[in-house]
Amino acid sequence: MNLADFDDPILQERNGRKPVYIDRVLVSDFIEFCRTANKDPHSVAEYLLKLGIHTANKDDVCIDINNL
């Protein structure tokens, strides 16, 4: 068996990513928010980080969670 051929979903999810440490209360609130909005937490977190990075100097930022 070649280990490179092994289909590991955790490896695929974490490949190319780095850990981010966040307060556990904030994480539980975030997970609940994603659950009520019926969205994937990874997608929402990446979207919010990209939005924050690319719009740091703009005052009129609107987050459209429905189209995420």
C-alpha positions as CSV (number, residue, x, y, z in Angstrom):
1,M,0.0,0.0,0.0
2,N,1.3,3.4,-1.0
3,L,0.7,6.0,1.7
4,A,0.5,8.8,-0.9
5,D,-2.6,7.1,-2.4
6,F,-4.4,7.1,1.0
7,D,-7.5,9.3,0.9
8,D,-7.3,11.2,4.2
9,P,-10.2,13.8,4.6
10,I,-8.4,15.5,7.5
11,L,-5.2,15.9,5.4
12,Q,-7.2,17.3,2.5
13,E,-9.1,19.7,4.8
14,R,-5.8,21.0,6.5
15,N,-3.5,20.9,3.4
16,G,-2.0,24.3,2.9
17,R,-3.6,25.9,6.0
18,K,-2.2,27.0,9.3
19,P,-3.9,26.8,12.7
20,V,-5.5,29.9,14.1
21,Y,-6.1,30.1,17.9
22,I,-9.4,31.8,18.9
23,D,-11.2,32.1,22.2
24,R,-13.5,29.0,22.8
25,V,-16.6,31.1,23.6
26,L,-16.2,33.0,20.3
27,V,-15.8,29.7,18.5
28,S,-18.9,28.3,20.0
29,D,-20.9,31.5,19.1
30,F,-19.4,31.3,15.6
31,I,-20.4,27.7,15.2
32,E,-23.9,28.4,16.4
33,F,-24.1,31.4,14.0
34,C,-23.1,29.2,11.1
35,R,-25.6,26.5,12.1
36,T,-28.5,29.0,12.1
37,A,-27.4,30.5,8.8
38,N,-26.9,26.9,7.4
39,K,-23.3,27.7,6.2
40,D,-20.0,25.8,6.4
41,P,-17.9,27.3,9.2
42,H,-14.6,27.0,7.2
43,S,-16.1,28.9,4.3
44,V,-17.5,31.7,6.5
45,A,-14.2,32.0,8.4
46,E,-12.2,32.3,5.2
47,Y,-14.7,34.8,3.8
48,L,-14.6,37.0,6.9
49,L,-10.8,36.9,7.0
50,K,-10.5,37.8,3.3
51,L,-13.1,40.5,3.7
52,G,-11.3,42.0,6.7
53,I,-7.9,41.9,5.0
54,H,-9.1,43.4,1.7
55,T,-11.4,46.1,3.2
56,A,-9.4,47.2,6.2
57,N,-9.3,50.8,5.0
58,K,-12.9,51.1,3.9
59,D,-15.8,52.3,6.1
60,D,-18.8,51.0,4.1
61,V,-18.4,47.3,4.3
62,C,-21.4,45.0,4.2
63,I,-21.3,41.3,4.9
64,D,-23.8,39.3,2.7
65,I,-24.1,36.0,4.6
66,N,-27.0,34.7,2.4
67,N,-24.8,34.7,-0.8
68,L,-21.8,33.1,0.8
